[in-house]
């Protein structure tokens, strides 16, 4: 029973994608049937190909499919007009545009779709009385399918990548806080080593943000520009820095398995970690906009100052001399990672 539950636990976005694809295909079929298009099935096929889970991907596929279709149809029309309707003529009519388009995919993937369209136009167009009109009819049919997919994707319960990215960053921020707790406790409890794979999954997730950001910038921002956060790039950059500081902390803990020391600054470092986590969560929840959630950065600045003052006091008292050189380097490396992480969060909040 548990297996069956997991098997059917499909994300809501994919159920929605199936429903929207069916609606778009039905709409396209209705339009082509109403206008009596002979090859209307190409329009419906295009609708299914273009429809994607996220709006940004649908827009990208619309551009890819439409531009490739126009190029391929024009090349197909040219082949139909130039080559004779013989076996050898048909052979060269297919080989030439397919070869050119396949070569051009090195520069742009849209030429793969151009090759497919060229073959469709050529293989079915030699017997057409109006070869030019036949080729342009294929463009119209596929354009209808693309338009249906675009309208449904954008207007009916759109699933925007920008919303997915924001939710991903919120989850990553919470995971950063959990990893920060693990690292801080390991440091304070005798500088114990941590699992070397502790941050691998989180690092991959954070780097994925850049790919999603580019998708938003190139496609969704063209339509939902008012919804696109100008501070999103700053937040993504801040998440990169936070994870990199955490990775430095992990490497610092794993450089030695020697017995550690009690950290006299434990109280100050716990406060610094606590305020850093609060500032990070406030930053991603407010999407970088000034607001009540970011007033905690004042507390974070005070925590930074408190750790610095405490460290200077201990150094002036000669307390750090109890560390050997190796442990002293380990302490300062971890301490400065915490310090720089906090400073990056203060800078991001003031952006």
N, C-alpha and C positions, 0 to 999 in steps of 0.2 A: 504493500500500500504506500509506503514511504517513497519507493522508487517511482510509482505512478504519479505521486504528487510532484516530485521533482521534475519528472518528465514533462508535465503539463504546466509547469511554473514558467510560462513564457512572459517576458517583459511586456508591459502594456503597449510600448511603442511598436512592437512587432505585430500585435493583434490589430492595432490601429493602422499599421502599414498595409496589412492584408485587406482590411475593409476599404481603405482609401483607394488602393489599386483596383479593387473590384468596381468601385464607383466610377473611377476615371475610365476604366475599360468600357463600362456600360454606357457612359456618356459619349465616348468616342464612337462606339458601335451605333448608338442612336443617331448621331450626326451624319455618319457616313451612309447609313441606311436611308435616312430622310432625303439626302441629296442624291441617292442612287449611285454612289461611287463604285465602279466595277471592281477595283482592287482595294476596297475599304479595309480589308483585313491587315494590310500593311500599316494602316493608321493605328489599329488596335494593338498590333505587335509593338509598335513604337511606344505606345502609352505604357505598356507593361515594362519595356526595357528602361524607359526614362524614370518611372516612379521609383523613388528611393525612400528610405526610412526618414532621413532628415532633409529639411528644405534646402540646405546648402548643397547637398549631394544631388538633389533633384535638379536644381538650377544648373549645376555643373554638367549633368547628363543632358539637359535640354540644349545647352550651348554646344556640347560635344556632338550630339546627335544631329541637330539642325545644320550646323556648319559642315559636318561631314556629309550629310545628305545632299546639300546644295553642290558641294564640290564634286561628289561622286556622280550626281545626276548630270551635271554639265559635261563631265568627262564621258559618261555613257552616251549622251546625245551626240557628242563629237565623234565617238567611235561608230555609232549607228549611221551617221551621215557620211563618214569617210570610207569605211570599209564596205565592200560589196556583200550581198546576202548569199555567200557561198560558205562551204565548210571551212575553207582556209581563211576566208574573210572573217567569219565569226570567231575562229580561233585567235587571230591576231587582235580582233576587237576586244576580246576578253583579256588576253595576255598583257597588252600594252598598258591599259589603265590600272590593272591589278599590280603589275610590276612597279609602275611609278608610285602608286599609293603605298605599297608595301615599303618601298625605299623611303618615302617621305615620313613614315611613322617614326623614323629616327629623329625628326625635328618636332613632330606634333602627333599625338595619338589619335587625333580626329581623322587622320587619313585612313585608319583602319576601317572606320565606318564609311568613309568615302569609297573604299574598295568594295565593300559589301553592296552599297547602293549602286555603284557602277555595274556590277555583275547582274543585279536585279533588273536594271534598266536595259542592259544589253541582251540578256538571255530571253527576256519577254517582249522586247521592243522591235525585233527585226521584222516581225510580221505586221506591225502596226502601220496603218495607212499614214498617220501623222506622227512621225518619230519625235519631232520636237515637242509637240503637244503631249505625247505619251510620257516623255521624260519629265516635263513640268507638272503633269498630273501626279507623278510619284512624289514630287516635292510637296505638293499641296496636301496629299494624303498623310504623309509623314508629319508635316507641319501641324495638321489637325490633331494627330495623336499627341504630339509634343505639347501643344497648347492645352489639351485636356488634362494631361499630367501636371502641367505647371499650375493651372487654375486650382485643381483639387489639392495639390500639395501645399499651395500658399494660403488658400482660403478656408479649407476644411480642417480644423484642429491641427494647425501646423506644428510640427515638432522641430524647433529651431536648435541649431548647434550651439548658439550662444547660451541658451538655457541649460543645455547639457554640460557645457564647459563650466558655467557658474556652479552647478551642482557638484561637478567633479572636483572643483577647487575647494568647495566647502568640505567635502569628504576627505580630501587630501590634507587640508588644514587640521582636521580632527585627528587624522592618522599621524601627522607630524607631532602633534601634542602627545600622543600616546608613545611614540618613539622617543621623544624628548624626555618623558618621564623615565623610561627604561634606561636611557643613557645617563641621566642625572643620578638616578639611584645607584647605578653601577659605579659611577665615579665617587660618590660620597661613601659607598660601602666598600672602601678599600681598593678603588680603581680596578674593579673586576672586568675581565674581557667579556665581550658580548658576541652574539652570533654574527658571523661575517656576512650572512645574507639578510641581516635585519632590515636593511634599507633598499634592497634590490628592487622589490616590487614597487615600492613608493617612488623610487627614482624613475622607473619606466613610466609610471602614471603621470608624473610631473612633466617629463619630456614630451608626452603625448599632447600636452596642452598647446604646444607650439603648432602642431599639425592642425588641431581644431581651430586655433586662432587664425591661421592662414586661410582655412576654409571659410570662416566667417568673414574675414576681410575681403576675400576675393569674390564671394558670392552673396551671402546673406546680407552683408552691409549695403549692397546695392538696393535692396528692398526695405530692409528693416534698419535703416541708418539711424533712426531716432532711438531704437532699442539697443544699439551697439554702444557699449561702455567705452568711453575714451580712455578710462583708466585700466582697462583690462590688460593691456600690455605690461603696465607697471606691476600689476598684481601677479601676473605670470612670472615676470622677472624676479619678484620678491620670493615667490615660491621656490624658484630655482636656487636662490641664495640660501634660503632656509634649509633646504635639503642638503646643499653642499656643506653647510656648517655642521649639520647633523652627521654627515659622512665623515667629516674631519674628526668629530668627537669619537665616532666609532673606531676609526683608525688609531686614534690616540690611545684608546683603552686597550686595543689589541696589540700594541707594540711590545708589551711585556706581560709575563705572568707572575712577576715578583709580587710578594706581599705588599699591600698598599699601606697608606697612612690615613689616620683620621684627619679629616679636613676641618680645620678650625672655623673656616668661613662658611660652614654648612648652612647656617640660617640665612645669610645674605644671598648665597647662591640659589637656595630654594625660592626665595622671594623673587630673584631675577628670573628664574625659569617660569615661575607662576605668572608673573606680569608679562613675560614674553608670549606665553601661550594665550593669555587673554587678549593681548594686542593683535596677535595673528588672527584669532577667531573674529575679533571685531573688524579687522581690515577686510576679510573676505565676505563677511556678512553684509557690510556696508558698501561692498564693491568699490572701496577707495574713496567714497564720498565722505566729507566731513559730517560728523553727526555725534549724537550722544554716545554711541558705542565706541568712539575713538578717544574719548576723554581719558581713557585708561593709559594712554601713552605718557601722560604726565607722571603717573605712578611708575611707569617703566623707566622713564628718565631718572626719577629719584632712585630707583633700584640700581640703575647703572652707576650713578654717582656713589651710592652707598657701598657697592662692592669695590669700587676704586679706592674710596677713602679707607675702607677696612684693610685692603691689601697694602696700601701705603703704610698704614699704622703697623701692621704685622712685619713688614719689611724693615721699618725703622727700629723695631724691637728685636730684630735678628731672628724671628721665629722661623723664617724660611730656610735657615741654615741647617735645619734638621733633615732636610731632603738631600739625598745624593744628587749628582748632576742629572742623571737619567730621569729620576722621579721629578726633579724640578722642571725639566723640559716637558714632561708629560703633564704636570699640573698647569703650567702656563699655556700649553697648547690647548688644553680643554677649556681653561678659563677664558682665553681670548676668543675661542669659537663661540662660547656663550655670549661674550661681550659684543662681538661683531654681529651676531644674529640679532641681538636686542637693538643695536644701533641701526641696522638695516630696516627693522620694523618701525622704528621712530621716524626714519627718513621717508619710508613709504607712506606713513600716516600723514605726514606733512606735505606730501606731493601735491 
